[in-house]
Amino acid sequence: MTKRWKWRGICAGLITSAMFFCTPGALAAEKLIWLVRDLPPMAVHDGPNKDQGIIDRLLPVLIANMPQYEHVIQRVNRARSLQMLEGQELACDPMLVWNQSRAQHIVYSSPIFGLRSNGLAIRRTDEQLIAPFVHDQAVDLPALLSAQSVKLGLVAKRSYGVWIDDQLSKSPTDPIFIHYGNDAIGSLLQMQHAGRLPTLLGYWPEIQSKAKQYGLSSKALAFYPIQGAPAYQTIYAGCTKTPQGQKAIADINTVLGHLPRDSIASAQTFWIQADQADDGRASAPLPVQEPTVP
């Protein structure tokens, strides 16, 4: 469902009797479409933690401090978001991972916050399937993919970080299953629970939250970092690479620059759960940095 926030400026003309008049064009504001999706811990559309995601809390702050736009929130999946960001209509996605391919047609904001990187989830009863590829509690993803012995579930058009994306691009297609649905992680988890898909990639808080939404036990799952991948993933806002998009990013950066860092940290703290495999570090406030362009 689309939600709209509209701010209209007030134009006034003081004429003899102190009456105010608005000229017809003065109320016009450029429309900015915010592209969001259900992706805990960033945004949560359903369940007990609805609207408690980090971006759920940040987006109203951005909107309130950018009254020069007519703000429209549109729920889309990852594939649709990227399609819209390649168009000419002003659209921004507040929960993007940077990569070189996307940067060709998306302009990025300053870093917003960091998350523990994507990892591999598997049912504890199936851990023996990946045992040959686990070293120091991390999964050797290239070896796992090359062996083609274990199916891996992915979300269509998602970036899992530059390092992981590179390994996936080199992989044979047989061991990879790509889901294009609006609730891809939820569907992949259900397939996993039914024994049809041994492994999948995602953020651990995302996997835990989605499992609870579907009545599945996250305690029945094991989560492994990816060997060789950076431990943390930086999240950005991104807008269409047009003059309007460049201006919107400048406005977003201005708001972010005046935002107390502890306001983001407090939203992240909400997601620190005692039963997390990494003792809550998946959602702890993390340092962020600009991407290194090859």
N, C-alpha and C positions, 0 to 999 in steps of 0.2 A: 504494500500500500504506500502511496506517495504522500509525504507530509510536506506542508509548505509553511515557511516562515516568511512573512512579508513585513518589511519596514518601509514606510512611506515618509518622505520628507515633508515638512510643512512650509509652504510658501505663503508669504503674507504681504499685503500691501495696506499700509495704514492710510485710509482715505477719509478725511473729514470726520465721519462719525465713528472712527476706530474699528471699522469692519475689516475682516481678513478675507482675502480672495486668493484662490490658487489657480495658477495658469494650467491649462490642460496638460502640457508636456512635463511639468515639474515633478509629477509623481512617478514618472517612468524610472525604473531601475533595471539594470542588466540582470538577467536571470543567471544564476550559478547553480548548476546541478551537482549535488553531493552524491557520489556513488558509494553505497555502503552494502555490506553483506554480513551474514551471520558468521563471525569468525572470532570466537573467544580466544584470548582474553581482550581482544580489541573491540568487538561489538557482539552483543548478545540479543537476539530477536525473540527468543522464547525461553521458557523454563523459569526456575526460581531466581536466576540471576539476570533476568531480562533488564536491559538498559543499564547494566552495571559495568559494561566494558570500558576500557580505557578511552577509546574513541567515543563511545556513548557519552562520556562525561566531558570530553574535550570539545566535541563538535558544537554543542550549544554555546560554548565560550567563543569559539571562532565566529559563529553566526552573529552573536550579540555584539561583537566588536567589528563587524563588517557590514554596517547598515546600508552601505551604498549599493548592495546587491539584493535582488529578490532571491531568497534561498529556497531551493527545492531539494528534498531528500528523496532519493530513489533507490530502492532495494534491487540489486542486480547480482548475478553471479560473477565470478571472476572473468569469464570469457566475455560477457556482455560489457563489463566495465572497461576492459581493454579496447573493445570495439568502439565504444563511445569516446574514449580518450584519443582515439586516432581520428576522430571527426573534427568538424569545425565549430560545433556548438560548445559553449563554455561549460566544461564539466571538470570536476576535481574528485580525486579518490584520496581520502585521508589515511589510508592504511596500505601503503605500497612498499614493496621491497625494490631496491634499485637494481637494475642490470643494464648492460650496455645496449641490448636490443631495444628495451623500452625507452631508454634515454634518447633514442632517435626521434621519437614523436611525443614524448612526455617531458614537461619541465617539472623539476623536483624542488620541493621546499628544503629548508634547513632540516636537519635530523630532528625528529620529535621525541622518540624514546627507543629503548632497546629491549629485545626479548631474547630469552634463550633460544637458540636456533632450532629449526625443525629436526626431528629425529624419527626413528623407526619404532612403530608400535606392533607388538605381536602378543597373542594370547600366551600366558605362562605355560599352558599345556603344550604349546607348539615350539617352545624355545629351542628344542633340539634341532629344529630345521635350520636355524641360523648359527648354531654353535660353532661350525667350522669357520665362520666369518667374523666371530667376535673376538676382539683382542683388547685387553685392558678395559672391559666393559663398554667398548664402542664397536660399531659395525663397520667392517670394511665394505663399503657400498660398491666400489668397482668390482671387487671379487665376487660379491653376491650376485650382481647383475650378469657378470660374465659367465658364471656357472649355470645360469638359466634354470635353476632347480626350484626357485621360490618365487611365486608371483608377488608383485609389489603394486599396491594401489596408490594412484596419484590423482590430484584434482586438476582438471583441464585448465591450461593456461596459467597455472599458479607458478610463481617463482619461489623456489625453496632456498634461494641464496645463490650467489654466483658460483661457488665451488660445487655445490650439489647439482645445480642446473647443468654445469659442464659435464659432470659424470653421467647424468641422465641422457644428455645429448649424444654421448658416445656409446650408450648401451644398446644391445640388441633389443628389438621391439617385443619379442616373445615374453620376457618376464614382466612386462609392464602392462598394467590395466589402468586406463584413464577414464575417470568419471566426469561427465559434463553436466550433471544435474545441479539444481539450485542448492541442494543440501548434500554436496558430494561427500564430505567427511562422515556425516551421519549415515549415508547409504553404504559407504565403504565399511564402516564399523559394523553395520548390520550384516553385511556379507561376511565379514571376518567372524562375527559371532556364530553365524550359521556354518562356518567351516569351509566357505567357498573362496576365501582370500586370506592367506596367512599373514601378510604384512602390509603396512601402509605408512606413508610419511605425513607428518603434521607437527604442529606445536603441541607440547604435552598438555598445557592447560586447555587447549582447544579439544583435544581428544578426550580428556576427562569430562569436560562440560558436555560434549556431545553424547558421550556414553550415558551420562546421567539423564539427559533429555529422553533417551530411548530406553530407559530402564535397564541399562547394561551396567555391570560393575567394572569400574576402572581398576579396581584392585585385582581383577583377573587378567589385566594387561601388564606387560613389561615394556619399558621405554628405554631405547638405546640411542645415545648420541651417534653422530656419523663421524667416523675416524677421518681426520684430515680437514674437516669443515671448521670454519670459525665457530667459537663457542656461542657467540652472540650475533643477533641479527638486528640491524637498524631499520626503523620504520619511518617513512616519509609521507608527506602529502604530495600528490602529483596532479597536474592539470594539463589540459590540451595545449600543445605547443603552438599557440597562436599569440598574437599581441595581447588579446584579452586574457589568455591563460597566463602569460608572463606577468601581467598586471595583477591577476588574482594571487599568484604565488608571492609577489612582492608584498601584497596586503596580508597574506597568511603569515609570512615571515615577520612582519611588523608585530602582529599579535603574539606570535610565538616568542619573539624577542623580549616582550614585556610580561611574559607569563612566568610566575614563580616556579622554579623547578620542582618544589615540593608538591605543587598541585598535581603534576603528573605522577610523582612518586606515591602520593596518597591513593590515587586510582589503582596503581599497580599493586600496592600493598593488599588491597582487597582480594587479589588473586593468589596470595601466598597461602597455601593450604598445608596443613601439618602432614598429610599423607602423601605429599608429592615425593616422587622417587629421588629428586635432587634437593630435598629439604627446602623447597620454596624458591630456589634460585631461578626457576623458569620464569618467574614474574617479578623478581626483585628489580629495583631501579638499577639501570645499567648505564655506563658511559656510552655515548654515541659519537660517531665520527663521519665525516664526509666519505663517500665511496672513492676508491682509487680507480681512475680510468686507465685501462690498459693502453 
